Amino acid sequence: MRNYCGSNYICFNQKYFLFLKEHISTFNKFYQLFMIKKYYELLSEFIAFKSISPDKHFSEELKKSADWLANLFQDHGLDAQIIHGFGNPIVLAKHDPDVSGQGGSGLPTCLIYGHYDVQTADISEGWKHDPFEMASDKKKIYGRGVADDKGQILIYILTVLSLIKKKQLGYNVIFMLEGDEEIGSPGLEKFLQGYKDMLKSDFALISDSDIVGDSPCIDAGYRGACNVKLKLKTANTDVHSGAYGGVVPNAIHEANKLLSKLFDLNNRVTVPYFYYNVEDIQTDVLVKNRRMKVDTEKMMLDFGFKTIFKDKEYDHRTQIGLMPTIQVTGIHSGHVGEGFKNAIPATAMIHLNFRLVKNQHIDDVMKAFDQRVKATLPEYVDYELIVCDKAAPSKVVLTSKYHKKAETILKALREKEVFYKYSGGTLPIVNLFTDILGTEVVLIPLANENCNPHGVDENFDIDLIEKGFDFAHEFLKK
């Protein structure tokens, strides 16, 4: 781990260990202290793997990350295996108390899911440090994957290993850790169909999201997602901007004109039928969403926004979790290197991310979007619409005894109301677990609201890491 001593960032050395010691006030101070120290040591190793699934150049790093996880499980006596053939490797690990002599007969089975793949990251994007060398200040740890999802899943791994050692684990446990979540988990449906007997469980436990403010939460659902490339072509080649400027089409200009017509002045999507079939939001859900305190001023300060768009009809949490959107996530065209090429670009590639909600059908939305593009672009612009990956929205049944148990524990530990939150992100595995395995899914976000997954300086609050261990211990123990 890089040593940041002497700057705003510090390494996890003995001085920092003493700092942690002063701030731990949980169910067992010395136990918690040991767990936190071990956690940082292992997470530092885990983060160092550049397990970037959106970029195929990092396939070896993904394999190394899977090997590291399997070895960690095997070193602690769990039956672990690496499954190939469904995309990046899938790590399965199982603890059966009957086999280990701890008497697991009659215990329910908990399937713990996580993912070890991450999004791209480079220090040139504005990180304060190498994103694959974990660092910290006195409040947070930083690194790609500390919140999404390496840092959250490692809390459960270490908790289970500790409870096994103390013979206090209250469940038969299966870990399923995949490496394709950031690209929509395209091979998981086929994998689950083939391994559903091995994955048979009473419920699945997942932590891959963030809380609201400082309030404990249980996720009630996720928006769906669809990533699309839209390629515009106005000529066979770039041409001299002096010789032809002003009399020939410019691919960037055409992209700009198209994108400007996708949204109205209230930031609503103008694609016809885009909001068609959006599920009616129940009044009690709207009331509960309004009770969630969203500190928009802090959000603006954290990320440098100058405003937060507000809908006339819906509150912030409802907008994010239960309303659809289209977001332009990238535009590639022309010369962006050093100096000026002074050429009119012939092509423009636009990357778009669709976030959809329950009852919206991705294929119908894509058809409507294609029709809008065709109707908007002039005849002299050729285009190609490429759907790269997609995942359906999900909603969770919240009436199981495991949800009630989680809510009771969170409320007791945090002494605050527990909110059922609809997340704006996407988690493909939720629908697959429900539809294929018939397994109830319990979604417990552990990370902080401003953890900035996928962004610069992804982080995890130290205080919430400790609280995550508290919850995991209380939930999984006998």
Secondary structure, 3 states (H helix, E strand, C coil): CCCCCCCCCECCCHHHHHHHHHHCCCCCHHHHHHHHHHHHHHHHHHHHCCCECCCHHHHHHHHHHHHHHHHHHHHCCCEEEEECCCCCCEEEEEECCCCCCCCCCCCCEEEEEEECCECCCCHHHCCCCCCCCCEECCCEEECCCCCCCHHHHHHHHHHHHHHHHCCCECCEEEEEEECCHHHCCCCHHHHHHHHCCCCCCCEEEECCCECECCECEEEEEECEEEEEEEEEECCCCCEEHHHHCCCCCCHHHHHHHHHHCCECCCCCECCCCCCCCCCCCCHHHHHHHHHCCCCHHHHHHHHCCCCCCCCCCCCHHHHHHHCCEEEEEEEEECCCCCCCCCEECCEEEEEEEEEECCCCCHHHHHHHHHHHHHHHCCCCCEEEEEEEEEECCEECCCCCHHHHHHHHHHHHHHCCCCEEEEECCCCCHHHHHHHHHCCEEEECCCECCCCCCCCCCCEEEHHHHHHHHHHHHHHHEC
